[in-house]
Amino acid sequence: MNFSDSPSSDLLRAYDAILDELTRRKIIRTRNNPAADLAEYLTWKTLGGNLSRLSKDAYDLIDGRGRRVQVKCRRVEGSSKPFGAFSSFEFDVAVFVLFEPNSWKIRRAIAISAQQADELATKKIKQARSALIGKVLKYTNPHEDLTVDMQYHLDNLN
């Protein structure tokens, strides 16, 4: 198969279909996917700046305004699934991206301050991490709504 002329959006949908079939065949049990990398890329395209060269615990990129940005994403059908844990709150802005589960469309993408993210997080007693519950769909406190801009960049992947 030659995929070099296929649009990126078609490749992402084909990837989903392949994971579905492998799961049905019980060859795989998880849906590890490129969602995190894609969310970081779309955040970078939307906010500008530079992606971190190395994997950083506290942030994924420094945006065009010099803010340290931590990106979290989920591909979920509802709003109750947790986002990945923060290893620290040594960032300025948290961006949360929710992808539709089968189409890869952006359901919602918002940016909030580290303080707001910390207030949403649930502290785990036995762990040094905080888990953020996916309340992003209903979040109405002050935030930057990045949904339209991120969807634009997603629709225009090469």
C-alpha positions in Angstrom: 0.0 0.0 0.0 1.2 3.5 -0.8 -0.1 6.2 1.5 2.1 9.0 0.3 -0.7 10.8 -1.6 -3.5 10.2 1.0 -4.7 13.1 3.0 -3.7 12.9 6.7 -7.3 12.9 7.8 -7.9 9.7 5.7 -4.9 8.1 7.3 -6.2 8.8 10.8 -9.6 7.3 10.0 -8.0 4.2 8.5 -5.8 3.9 11.6 -9.0 3.8 13.7 -10.6 1.1 11.5 -7.4 -1.0 11.8 -7.4 -0.7 15.6 -11.1 -1.7 15.7 -10.5 -4.8 13.6 -7.4 -5.9 15.7 -9.4 -5.4 18.8 -12.3 -7.5 17.4 -9.8 -10.2 16.6 -8.4 -9.9 20.1 -4.9 -9.3 18.8 -4.7 -6.1 20.8 -6.5 -5.0 24.0 -5.7 -1.3 24.2 -6.2 1.6 21.8 -2.8 3.3 22.1 -2.9 5.9 19.4 -1.3 9.2 18.2 -3.8 11.4 20.0 -1.3 13.0 22.4 1.2 13.9 19.7 -1.6 15.2 17.5 -3.0 17.4 20.3 0.4 18.8 21.0 0.9 19.5 17.3 -2.5 21.2 16.9 -1.8 23.3 20.1 1.5 24.4 18.6 -0.1 25.3 15.3 -2.8 27.2 17.1 -0.7 29.1 19.7 2.6 29.3 17.9 5.9 29.1 19.7 8.1 26.0 19.9 7.5 22.4 20.9 9.8 21.1 23.6 12.7 19.2 22.2 12.8 16.7 24.9 9.9 15.2 26.9 9.3 17.6 29.8 7.4 16.6 32.9 5.9 20.1 33.3 5.1 21.4 29.8 5.0 20.4 26.1 5.7 23.7 24.4 6.4 27.4 24.9 3.7 29.3 23.0 4.1 32.5 20.9 3.6 34.6 24.1 6.3 32.8 26.1 3.9 30.8 28.2 4.8 27.2 29.2 1.9 25.0 27.9 1.0 21.5 29.1 -1.3 19.6 26.7 -3.8 16.9 27.8 -6.2 15.1 25.5 -8.8 12.4 25.4 -10.7 10.6 22.7 -13.9 9.9 24.6 -17.6 9.5 24.0 -18.6 11.3 27.3 -17.2 13.8 29.7 -16.5 11.6 32.7 -13.2 9.9 31.7 -10.1 11.3 33.4 -7.3 13.1 31.6 -3.7 12.0 32.2 -2.2 13.1 35.5 -0.1 16.2 35.8 3.4 15.4 37.1 3.6 19.0 38.4 2.0 22.3 38.0 5.1 24.1 36.8 3.5 25.4 33.7 1.5 28.6 32.9 -1.3 27.2 30.7 -3.1 23.9 30.4 -4.7 23.0 27.1 -7.3 20.3 27.1 -8.4 18.8 23.8 -11.3 16.4 23.4 -11.4 14.4 20.2 -14.6 12.7 18.9 -13.9 9.0 19.2 -14.3 7.9 15.6 -13.9 11.0 13.4 -10.9 12.7 15.1 -12.9 16.0 15.0 -12.3 18.4 17.9 -15.2 18.3 20.3 -13.7 21.0 22.5 -10.3 22.5 23.1 -9.7 25.0 25.9 -6.8 26.7 27.5 -6.9 27.6 31.2 -4.3 28.8 33.7 -2.3 26.4 35.8 -4.2 27.6 38.9 -7.5 26.8 37.3 -6.2 23.4 36.3 -5.0 22.7 39.8 -8.5 23.7 41.2 -10.1 21.1 38.8 -7.6 18.4 39.7 -8.4 15.7 42.3 -5.5 15.1 44.6 -4.6 11.4 45.1 -3.6 10.6 48.7 -1.1 7.8 47.9 0.4 9.3 44.8 2.4 12.5 44.0 0.3 13.2 40.9 -3.0 14.9 40.4 -5.7 13.5 38.1 -7.9 15.9 36.2 -11.5 14.7 35.7 -12.9 15.5 32.3 -15.1 18.4 33.2 -13.8 20.3 30.2 -17.0 20.0 28.1 -19.0 21.9 30.8 -16.2 24.3 31.8 -17.5 27.9 31.8 -15.0 29.8 34.0 -12.7 32.2 32.1 -10.8 30.3 29.4 -9.5 30.5 25.9 -11.6 28.5 23.5 -9.3 27.0 20.9 -11.9 24.6 19.4 -12.4 26.4 16.0 -8.7 27.2 15.5 -7.6 23.6 16.3 -10.3 22.1 14.0 -9.1 24.4 11.2 -5.5 23.1 11.7 -6.8 19.5 11.9 -8.8 20.0 8.7 -5.7 21.4 6.9 -3.1 18.7 7.8 -0.9 17.8 4.8 
